[in-house]
Amino acid sequence: MSGHAAKAPGQMRDPRRGTLTHPRRTGLALITPAVALVVVFVFVPLVVAGYISLTNFPLIGDYRFIGFDNYASVLADPTFWDALGYTLLYTAIVTLPILLVGYGLAVLVRSNRRGATLLRTIFFVPFVIGLTTLSFLMLLEAQPNSGMVNVALKWLGITDGSTAWLVNGPLATGLLCVMVVWGASGLTMVLLMSGMQGIPREVYESAEMDGASWWQREVQITVPMLRRTIAMTVILSVIGSFLAFTQFYILTQGGPGSDTTTIVMAIYRRAFVQLQLGAATAMSLVLVVITGLVTAAQFWLLRERS
């Protein structure tokens, strides 16, 4: 036996010189581009935004350092809290229906029976089209007397066909929520369907032989085994709702008045209407913190439990 132990094949560091061996150098080389992108497009903008939020940056003209005055102003602004409250209400309204509709569609199309592929395509098309296109379509179809929404409701005898959906806060909110559930459920369907197809068929067959009904198999097998996927879809839905802007800007511009003003809409108005970029950036960073806390709470509530 030699007096020096042989170097293990998987050893990652030379004990004599402390240098990185080839596998670790390769790993670092592979992750460097991703780290660089995160630094350039996440950390640097956050640092710049943090600095701007500490100034009275007016978008046009000179600015000066004012410390935390913007944050004090934002937290004392009732408009900010009204917009945040409306955003929370909107999030609470759409999150569960998106999950339930997406789950129902996934159950409908998860098998490979005839027509399933066509149904998947039909249900996923609204998400592919995107909220911008859907919002413009809804803007046309929600018009009094001429839009298909009113025509259909009049045909069903529900309304007189002249309802002005977009100039009434509760009606506009309801219409927006229905449109968002319709547009976003397709993604939830695809994610849940992928998880369902990964569950071994033998598990269902064994439960069926034990006399479990369809509902029992769904509740006791499918839902528990989809826990992580369900958690991911809920978190994506909540984050998307917190950042909602496009549909509100196109359909209501935050109106009537400020009845449908989300937090991102309030930030937009502060930055590009009132030209107070420093205060708007402070609002954005407060939103980042709130969204981070809500997401962390969801991770904790939806975590795996032994």
C-alpha positions in Angstrom: 0.0 0.0 0.0 1.3 3.5 -0.8 1.7 6.0 1.9 -0.7 8.4 0.0 -4.3 7.5 -0.3 -5.6 7.3 -3.9 -7.9 10.2 -4.9 -11.5 9.1 -5.1 -13.0 9.3 -8.6 -15.9 11.6 -7.4 -13.6 13.9 -5.3 -14.5 17.5 -6.2 -11.5 19.4 -4.7 -7.7 18.7 -4.8 -6.8 18.4 -1.1 -3.3 19.8 -1.7 -4.1 22.9 -3.7 -7.8 23.5 -3.0 -8.5 23.9 -6.7 -11.8 23.0 -8.4 -11.7 19.8 -10.3 -13.2 19.4 -13.8 -16.8 18.4 -12.9 -17.2 21.4 -10.6 -15.7 23.8 -13.1 -18.1 22.4 -15.7 -21.1 22.9 -13.4 -20.1 26.5 -12.6 -19.6 27.2 -16.4 -23.1 25.9 -17.1 -24.9 28.0 -14.4 -22.9 31.2 -15.0 -25.2 32.4 -17.9 -28.3 31.9 -15.8 -26.8 33.6 -12.8 -25.7 36.5 -15.1 -29.2 36.9 -16.5 -30.7 36.9 -13.0 -28.2 39.5 -11.8 -28.7 41.8 -14.9 -32.5 41.5 -15.2 -33.5 41.0 -11.5 -31.0 42.2 -9.0 -29.7 45.3 -10.8 -33.3 46.5 -11.7 -34.3 46.0 -8.0 -31.3 48.0 -6.8 -32.1 50.8 -9.3 -35.7 50.7 -8.3 -34.8 50.9 -4.7 -32.7 54.1 -5.4 -35.5 55.7 -7.5 -38.0 55.0 -4.7 -35.9 57.1 -2.4 -36.0 60.2 -4.7 -38.7 62.5 -6.0 -38.0 61.3 -9.5 -40.6 63.1 -11.7 -40.0 61.1 -14.9 -39.3 64.5 -16.6 -37.0 67.0 -15.0 -34.5 67.1 -12.1 -34.8 65.0 -8.9 -33.4 64.9 -5.4 -33.0 62.3 -2.7 -35.8 62.4 -0.2 -35.3 59.2 1.8 -38.4 57.2 2.9 -40.9 60.0 2.2 -42.4 58.2 -0.7 -43.0 55.1 1.4 -44.6 57.2 4.1 -46.8 58.9 1.5 -47.8 55.6 -0.1 -48.7 53.9 3.2 -50.8 57.0 4.2 -52.6 57.2 0.8 -56.1 55.8 0.9 -56.0 55.3 -2.9 -53.3 52.7 -2.4 -55.2 50.8 0.2 -58.4 51.0 -1.8 -56.6 49.6 -4.8 -55.0 46.9 -2.7 -58.3 45.9 -1.2 -59.9 45.7 -4.6 -57.0 43.5 -5.9 -57.4 41.2 -2.9 -61.2 40.9 -3.6 -60.6 40.2 -7.3 -57.9 37.6 -6.4 -60.3 35.9 -3.9 -63.1 35.8 -6.5 -61.2 34.3 -9.4 -58.7 31.9 -7.7 -61.0 29.1 -6.7 -63.1 29.1 -9.9 -60.0 28.9 -12.0 -58.9 25.9 -10.0 -62.3 24.2 -10.1 -63.0 24.8 -13.8 -59.4 23.8 -14.7 -59.8 20.6 -12.7 -63.1 19.8 -14.2 -61.7 20.3 -17.7 -58.7 18.2 -16.9 -60.9 15.3 -15.7 -62.9 15.7 -18.9 -59.9 15.5 -21.3 -57.3 13.4 -19.4 -58.2 10.2 -21.1 -57.2 9.3 -24.7 -60.8 8.6 -25.9 -62.0 9.9 -29.2 -62.4 13.7 -29.2 -60.3 14.4 -26.2 -57.5 16.0 -28.2 -60.0 18.4 -29.9 -61.5 19.3 -26.5 -58.1 20.0 -25.1 -57.4 22.4 -28.0 -60.7 24.1 -27.6 -60.3 24.6 -23.9 -56.7 25.8 -24.2 -57.3 28.3 -27.1 -58.4 31.2 -24.8 -55.1 31.0 -22.9 -53.1 30.9 -26.1 -55.1 33.9 -27.5 -54.1 35.9 -24.4 -55.8 38.4 -22.1 -55.1 41.3 -24.5 -57.1 39.8 -27.4 -59.8 38.5 -25.1 -60.2 41.9 -23.5 -60.6 43.6 -26.8 -63.2 40.9 -27.9 -65.0 41.4 -24.6 -65.0 45.2 -25.1 -66.9 44.7 -28.3 -69.2 41.9 -27.0 -70.2 43.8 -23.8 -71.5 46.8 -25.7 -75.2 47.7 -24.9 -77.8 46.6 -27.5 -75.2 45.2 -29.9 -72.8 43.0 -28.0 -73.3 39.2 -27.9 -73.3 39.2 -24.1 -76.5 41.3 -24.0 -78.0 39.6 -27.0 -77.6 36.2 -25.4 -78.9 37.3 -22.0 -81.9 38.9 -23.7 -82.6 35.7 -25.6 -82.5 33.8 -22.3 -84.9 36.4 -20.8 -82.4 37.4 -18.1 -82.0 41.1 -19.1 -83.6 43.6 -21.5 -80.5 43.5 -23.7 -79.3 47.0 -23.0 -77.1 46.5 -19.9 -74.1 48.8 -19.8 -71.6 46.3 -18.2 -68.5 48.5 -18.2 -69.9 51.6 -16.5 -71.0 49.8 -13.4 -68.4 48.7 -10.9 -69.9 45.4 -9.7 -71.1 44.4 -13.1 -67.7 45.3 -14.7 -66.0 43.2 -12.0 -68.3 40.3 -12.6 -67.7 40.4 -16.3 -63.9 40.7 -15.9 -63.9 37.7 -13.5 -65.9 35.5 -15.8 -63.5 36.5 -18.7 -60.4 35.8 -16.6 -61.7 32.4 -15.4 -62.5 31.5 -19.0 -59.1 32.6 -20.2 -56.9 31.2 -17.4 -58.6 27.8 -16.8 -56.9 26.4 -19.9 -53.4 26.6 -18.4 -54.7 25.0 -15.1 -56.3 22.3 -17.2 -53.0 21.4 -18.9 -51.0 21.4 -15.7 -53.4 19.2 -13.8 -54.0 16.9 -16.8 -50.3 16.3 -17.0 -50.2 15.4 -13.4 -53.2 13.1 -13.7 -51.7 11.2 -16.6 -48.6 10.6 -14.4 -50.6 8.7 -11.8 -50.3 4.9 -12.4 -53.5 3.3 -13.7 -52.9 0.4 -11.4 -53.7 2.6 -8.4 -57.2 3.4 -9.8 -57.8 -0.3 -10.7 -56.9 -1.4 -7.2 -59.2 1.1 -5.6 -62.0 0.2 -8.0 -61.6 -3.5 -7.1 -62.0 -2.5 -3.5 -65.3 -0.9 -4.3 -64.3 2.8 -4.4 -66.6 5.0 -6.3 -65.5 7.6 -8.9 -65.8 10.4 -6.4 -63.8 8.5 -3.7 -61.0 7.8 -6.2 -60.8 11.4 -7.1 -60.8 12.6 -3.5 -58.6 9.9 -2.0 -56.2 9.3 -4.9 -56.1 12.0 -7.5 -56.2 15.1 -5.3 -53.6 13.9 -2.8 -51.2 12.8 -5.6 -51.7 16.2 -7.4 -51.0 18.2 -4.2 -47.9 19.8 -5.6 -49.4 20.6 -9.0 -52.5 22.1 -7.4 -50.3 24.2 -5.1 -48.3 25.4 -8.2 -51.5 26.4 -10.1 -52.9 28.2 -7.1 -49.7 30.2 -6.6 -49.5 31.1 -10.3 -53.1 32.2 -10.2 -52.7 34.3 -7.1 -49.6 36.0 -8.4 -51.2 36.7 -11.8 -54.2 38.2 -10.0 -52.1 40.4 -7.9 -50.4 41.7 -11.1 -53.6 42.1 -13.1 -53.5 45.2 -15.3 -54.2 44.5 -19.0 -57.8 43.5 -18.8 -58.7 46.4 -16.5 -56.8 48.9 -18.6 -58.6 47.8 -21.8 -62.1 47.3 -20.5 -62.6 49.9 -17.7 -59.4 52.0 -17.3 -60.0 51.5 -13.6 -63.4 53.0 -13.7 -66.1 54.0 -13.2 -64.2 56.4 -10.9 -61.8 54.1 -9.1 -64.2 51.1 -8.6 -62.1 48.7 -10.6 -58.7 50.1 -9.9 -56.2 47.4 -9.1 -52.9 48.0 -7.4 -50.9 47.8 -10.7 -53.4 50.3 -12.3 -52.8 52.6 -9.3 -49.0 52.3 -9.9 -49.5 53.1 -13.6 -51.5 56.2 -12.9 -49.0 57.5 -10.3 -46.1 57.0 -12.7 -47.5 57.9 -16.1 -50.5 60.2 -15.4 -49.3 62.0 -12.3 -45.6 61.7 -13.4 -44.4 60.7 -9.9 -42.1 57.9 -10.8 -40.4 57.8 -7.4 -43.7 57.3 -5.5 -44.8 54.8 -8.1 -41.6 52.8 -7.7 -42.1 52.8 -3.9 -45.6 51.4 -4.5 -44.2 48.8 -6.8 -41.7 47.6 -4.1 -44.4 47.5 -1.5 -46.4 45.3 -3.9 -43.3 43.1 -4.3 -43.0 42.7 -0.6 -46.8 41.9 -0.2 -46.7 39.5 -3.1 -43.7 37.7 -1.6 -45.4 37.4 1.8 -48.6 36.1 0.3 -46.6 33.6 -1.9 -44.6 32.5 1.2 -47.8 32.0 3.1 -49.2 29.8 0.3 -46.0 27.7 0.2 -46.4 27.2 3.9 -50.1 26.3 3.8 -49.7 24.1 0.8 -46.5 22.4 1.9 -46.2 18.6 2.0 -47.1 17.2 5.4 -46.0 13.8 6.7 
